[in-house]
């Protein structure tokens, strides 16, 4: 955070003199980014699968969270339908997401609706965030807010951020930070409300914030105050009342799904590609040894070009031992055989496939296999090898 001094000119005894007038506090990174990064860090720490952002606005937080590999369902709710429609496409998968699919499925949905309405599609979430939201609620909606979010939705964790009004005197000419704010609380006011809500709905709460005050003003606290609420018992409690499970009052305005290894077609695409690359790497590495055994290099001039070393991933000692102890590639005539057990010893492929049978069943119609199906078969030499 840094401070910039705004100066104006005044006339003193006929001379112009610059005098400091107001101080504008600037945060680095900007305050909104600090709030979003706080949530992102929390997600990385607790790894929730289902996350909803109430009052998601321009969906900036959703775009930041969608890259987290643990999240499988990401939901945004906002009262501004036009904004949701306008920003929805920024949440759709890019070409790179298809080239490198996620491990887990991810669905992102945007709903138009009020945060004080009950919608059963938001039941059972691991985390619900309300970033700079409650100060926009009038007294009636603020009274209903805990009943809906804490009582009805009852997620495992809730994060609520709101302005700390004790910080406002550090800004020039600020009463409320936004014309749409209905109130801004002191730390005592926020903590009193939060503790009451937590106690009523069986949550614990801890307080923190982002946006540190400048030196000498530490007593005002963070610019943005944050409450982290955790459900006692740890798990989200879905309602047992059957009729509550069909309360679909929100209007879905955007939804998208990301490619993942849980989807058969993308899993096959990735596995076939990884197997092909590994077999080619082994074939190219094996070729110089084969040529030496065949005496092909003995008659060539010393400046003749031969295939250079293959640079691949760096393995740990345990991984190296596992690879070395697996069945080695071999040649029969002009055919190169790589046992599936050898391929499964490589970390990337081992992570993708549980066993040899699984690998064989997925790649059988895309990659040539030996007659007994125990190895991948490739031509020992191809056109490019003959150019050396």
C-alpha positions in Angstrom: 0.0 0.0 0.0 1.2 3.5 -0.7 -0.1 7.0 -0.1 -0.4 9.7 -2.8 -0.7 13.3 -1.7 -3.0 15.4 -3.7 -1.9 19.0 -3.7 -3.6 22.3 -4.7 -2.3 25.8 -5.2 -3.2 28.6 -2.8 -2.2 32.3 -2.8 -0.1 33.4 0.2 1.0 37.0 0.2 0.7 37.2 -3.5 2.8 34.1 -4.1 1.6 30.7 -5.3 2.4 28.0 -2.8 1.7 24.3 -3.0 0.3 22.9 0.1 -0.8 19.3 0.9 -4.6 19.1 1.0 -5.8 15.5 1.0 -4.3 12.0 1.2 -5.5 9.2 -1.0 -4.7 5.7 0.1 -3.9 3.3 -2.6 -3.6 -0.5 -2.1 -1.2 -2.7 -3.9 -2.5 -5.1 -5.0 -5.9 -3.2 -5.4 -8.3 -4.0 -2.5 -10.7 -6.0 -4.6 -7.8 -8.3 -5.7 -6.8 -8.8 -2.1 -10.3 -9.9 -1.3 -10.4 -12.3 -4.2 -7.0 -13.7 -3.4 -8.0 -14.2 0.2 -10.9 -16.5 -1.0 -8.6 -18.2 -3.5 -6.1 -19.0 -0.7 -8.9 -20.4 1.4 -10.0 -22.6 -1.4 -6.5 -23.9 -1.9 -6.3 -24.7 1.8 -9.6 -26.4 2.2 -10.2 -27.8 -1.3 -14.0 -27.5 -1.5 -15.8 -29.3 -4.4 -18.9 -27.1 -4.6 -18.5 -23.3 -4.3 -21.1 -20.5 -4.8 -20.5 -16.8 -4.9 -23.6 -14.8 -3.9 -23.6 -11.3 -5.4 -21.0 -12.4 -8.0 -21.2 -9.2 -10.0 -18.9 -9.2 -13.0 -17.8 -12.9 -12.1 -14.2 -11.9 -11.4 -14.0 -14.1 -8.4 -15.5 -17.1 -10.3 -12.9 -16.6 -13.1 -10.1 -16.7 -10.5 -11.5 -19.8 -8.8 -12.3 -21.9 -11.9 -8.7 -22.9 -12.4 -8.6 -24.6 -9.0 -8.5 -28.3 -9.7 -10.5 -29.3 -6.6 -13.7 -27.5 -7.6 -16.3 -29.5 -9.5 -19.3 -27.1 -9.3 -19.0 -23.3 -9.4 -22.1 -21.2 -9.1 -22.7 -17.4 -9.2 -25.8 -15.6 -8.2 -26.6 -12.0 -8.8 -29.6 -9.7 -9.1 -28.3 -8.0 -12.3 -29.2 -10.4 -15.1 -27.7 -8.2 -17.9 -24.3 -8.3 -16.2 -24.5 -12.1 -15.9 -25.3 -12.6 -19.5 -22.6 -10.2 -20.6 -19.9 -11.8 -18.5 -21.0 -15.4 -18.9 -18.9 -16.2 -22.0 -15.7 -15.3 -20.1 -16.3 -18.4 -18.0 -16.5 -20.8 -21.0 -13.6 -23.2 -21.6 -10.8 -22.1 -24.0 -9.0 -24.2 -26.6 -6.2 -25.0 -24.1 -8.8 -26.5 -21.8 -9.6 -29.1 -24.5 -5.9 -29.8 -25.3 -5.2 -30.4 -21.6 -8.4 -31.5 -19.8 -8.9 -31.2 -16.1 -8.6 -34.2 -13.8 -12.2 -33.6 -12.5 -15.4 -32.4 -14.1 -16.2 -28.8 -13.7 -19.7 -27.2 -14.3 -20.2 -23.4 -13.9 -23.7 -22.0 -13.7 -24.8 -18.4 -13.3 -28.2 -17.7 -11.7 -30.3 -14.5 -11.8 -32.0 -14.0 -8.5 -31.9 -12.5 -5.0 -29.6 -13.8 -2.3 -32.6 -13.8 0.1 -34.6 -16.3 -2.0 -34.4 -20.0 -1.3 -33.2 -22.2 -4.2 -32.6 -25.9 -3.5 -29.9 -26.1 -6.2 -27.6 -24.3 -3.7 -28.0 -26.9 -1.0 -25.1 -29.0 0.2 -22.3 -26.6 -0.8 -18.9 -26.7 0.8 -18.3 -23.0 0.5 -20.5 -19.9 0.0 -18.8 -16.5 -0.4 -20.5 -13.1 0.1 -17.9 -10.6 -0.9 -18.9 -7.0 -0.3 -22.6 -8.0 -0.4 -24.4 -7.5 2.9 -23.9 -3.7 2.9 -26.1 -3.6 -0.2 -29.1 -5.2 1.5 -31.9 -3.1 3.1 -33.0 -3.9 6.6 -35.7 -6.4 5.5 -33.3 -8.3 3.2 -30.5 -8.2 5.9 -32.9 -9.8 8.3 -33.8 -12.6 5.9 -30.2 -13.1 4.7 -29.1 -15.4 7.7 -32.3 -17.4 7.5 -31.5 -18.3 3.9 -27.7 -18.6 3.8 -27.0 -20.0 7.3 -30.3 -21.7 8.0 -31.6 -23.0 4.7 -28.4 -23.4 2.6 -26.3 -24.3 5.6 -22.9 -24.8 3.8 -19.8 -26.1 5.5 -18.1 -22.7 5.3 -19.3 -19.1 4.6 -17.0 -16.1 4.0 -18.5 -12.7 4.4 -16.6 -9.5 3.7 -17.8 -5.9 4.3 -16.3 -2.4 4.6 -14.9 -1.4 8.0 -16.3 2.1 8.6 -13.6 2.9 11.1 -11.2 3.0 8.1 -13.3 5.6 6.3 -11.9 8.8 7.9 -8.6 7.9 6.2 -10.2 8.5 2.8 -10.9 12.0 1.6 -14.6 13.1 1.9 -16.0 9.6 2.4 -19.1 8.8 4.3 -20.2 5.7 2.5 -17.9 4.0 0.0 -20.6 3.4 -2.5 -23.9 5.2 -3.2 -25.7 1.8 -3.1 -24.5 0.9 0.3 -27.3 0.9 2.9 -24.9 0.8 5.8 -21.2 0.3 6.7 -20.4 -1.3 10.1 -17.6 -0.7 12.6 -15.7 -3.8 13.6 -17.8 -4.1 16.8 -21.0 -3.9 14.9 -20.0 -6.5 12.4 -18.6 -8.9 15.0 -21.7 -8.5 17.2 -23.9 -9.4 14.2 -21.7 -12.2 13.1 -21.4 -13.8 16.5 -25.2 -13.7 17.0 -25.8 -15.3 13.6 -23.1 -18.0 14.2 -24.5 -18.9 17.5 -28.1 -19.1 16.2 -27.2 -21.3 13.3 -24.5 -23.5 14.9 -21.5 -22.0 13.3 -18.1 -20.8 14.7 -16.6 -17.6 13.3 -13.2 -16.0 13.2 -12.4 -12.5 12.1 -9.7 -11.1 9.9 -9.4 -8.7 6.9 -7.5 -7.3 4.0 -6.2 -3.8 3.3 -3.8 -2.8 6.0 -3.9 0.7 7.4 -1.0 3.1 6.9 1.7 3.5 9.6 0.3 5.4 12.6 -3.3 4.4 12.0 -3.1 0.7 12.9 -5.9 1.2 15.5 -8.6 1.5 12.8 -8.1 -2.1 11.6 -8.3 -3.6 8.1 -10.1 -1.6 5.4 -12.2 -4.7 4.5 -13.3 -6.8 7.5 -13.9 -10.5 6.9 -15.7 -13.2 8.8 -15.0 -16.9 8.2 -17.9 -19.1 9.4 -17.5 -22.8 9.8 -20.4 -25.2 10.4 -20.0 -27.0 13.7 -19.6 -30.7 12.7 -17.9 -29.7 9.5 -20.3 -30.9 6.8 -23.0 -29.1 4.9 -26.5 -30.1 6.0 -28.9 -30.7 3.2 -32.5 -30.3 4.1 -34.4 -33.5 4.8 -37.8 -31.9 3.8 -38.5 -33.3 0.3 -40.6 -30.4 -0.9 -37.6 -28.1 -0.3 -35.6 -29.9 -3.0 -37.7 -28.6 -5.8 -37.5 -24.9 -5.0 -36.0 -23.6 -8.2 -36.7 -19.9 -8.0 -33.5 -18.7 -9.6 -33.3 -18.3 -13.4 -30.3 -20.0 -15.0 -28.8 -17.5 -17.5 -25.5 -19.3 -18.3 -24.0 -22.8 -17.8 -20.9 -24.5 -19.2 -19.0 -27.7 -18.6 -15.2 -28.2 -18.9 -13.5 -31.2 -20.5 -12.0 -33.6 -18.0 -10.4 -37.0 -17.7 -13.6 -38.3 -16.2 -15.1 -38.0 -19.6 -14.3 -41.0 -21.8 -13.5 -39.3 -25.0 -11.1 -36.8 -23.4 -9.5 -39.5 -21.3 -8.9 -41.7 -24.4 -7.5 -38.7 -26.3 -5.0 -37.9 -23.6 -4.0 -41.5 -22.9 -3.4 -42.3 -26.6 -1.4 -39.1 -27.0 0.8 -39.9 -23.9 1.4 -43.5 -24.9 2.3 -42.4 -28.5 4.8 -39.8 -27.2 6.4 -42.2 -24.7 6.8 -45.0 -27.3 8.3 -42.5 -29.8 10.7 -41.3 -27.1 11.8 -44.8 -26.4 12.1 -45.7 -30.0 14.3 -42.7 -30.8 16.5 -43.5 -27.8 16.8 -47.1 -28.8 17.7 -46.4 -32.4 21.4 -45.4 -31.9 22.1 -48.6 -30.0 20.4 -50.7 -32.7 22.4 -49.0 -35.4 25.6 -49.5 -33.5 24.8 -53.2 -33.1 24.0 -53.5 -36.9 27.4 -51.8 -37.7 25.7 -49.0 -39.6 27.8 -46.3 -38.1 31.2 -47.9 -38.8 31.2 -46.9 -42.5 30.1 -43.3 -42.1 32.4 -40.3 -42.0 33.2 -38.9 -38.5 31.2 -35.8 -39.1 28.1 -37.8 -40.0 25.1 -36.7 -38.0 23.5 -39.2 -35.6 20.4 -38.7 -33.4 21.2 -36.6 -30.4 20.3 -37.4 -26.8 16.6 -37.3 -25.9 15.7 -34.8 -23.2 12.7 -36.0 -21.2 11.2 -35.4 -17.8 13.4 -35.6 -14.7 12.5 -38.6 -12.5 13.0 -39.2 -8.8 15.2 -42.0 -7.7 12.1 -44.1 -6.8 10.6 -43.5 -10.2 13.9 -44.3 -11.9 14.1 -47.6 -10.0 10.5 -48.5 -11.0 11.2 -47.8 -14.6 14.5 -49.8 -14.6 12.8 -52.8 -13.0 10.0 -52.9 -15.5 10.2 -55.0 -18.8 12.5 -53.4 -21.3 11.6 -52.5 -24.9 12.9 -55.0 -27.5 13.1 -55.5 -31.2 12.0 -58.3 -33.5 13.2 -57.7 -37.0 12.2 -54.1 -38.0 9.6 -53.9 -35.3 10.0 -52.1 -31.9 8.0 -53.5 -28.9 7.3 -51.5 -25.8 5.6 -53.6 -23.0 2.6 -52.0 -21.5 4.1 -52.7 -18.1 7.0 -50.5 -19.1 4.7 -47.7 -20.1 2.8 -48.0 -16.8 6.1 -47.5 -14.9 6.3 -43.9 -16.2 4.6 -41.5 -13.7 2.4 -39.7 -16.2 0.9 -42.9 -17.6 0.7 -44.5 -14.2 -1.4 -41.6 -13.0 -3.7 -42.0 -15.9 -4.1 -45.8 -15.9 -4.7 -48.1 -12.9 -3.5 -51.3 -14.7 -2.4 -53.0 -17.9 -5.9 -54.2 -18.8 -7.3 -50.7 -18.5 -4.6 -49.3 -20.8 -5.1 -52.0 -23.4 -8.8 -51.6 -23.5 -8.6 -47.8 -24.1 -5.8 -47.8 -26.7 -6.5 -51.0 -28.6 -8.4 -49.5 -31.5 -6.0 -46.5 -31.9 -2.4 -47.9 -31.4 -1.0 -51.2 -32.8 -0.5 -53.9 -30.2 1.4 -57.2 -30.2 -0.6 -60.4 -30.9 -1.0 -61.1 -27.2 -1.8 -57.4 -26.5 1.0 -57.1 -24.0 3.1 -54.5 -25.9 2.8 -51.5 -28.2 4.3 -52.1 -31.6 6.0 -49.5 -33.8 8.3 -49.5 -36.8 11.9 -49.4 -35.6 12.9 -46.9 -38.4 10.8 -44.4 -40.2 11.4 -41.9 -43.0 13.0 -39.3 -40.8 15.5 -41.8 -39.3 16.8 -42.6 -42.9 17.8 -38.9 -43.3 20.7 -39.2 -40.8 
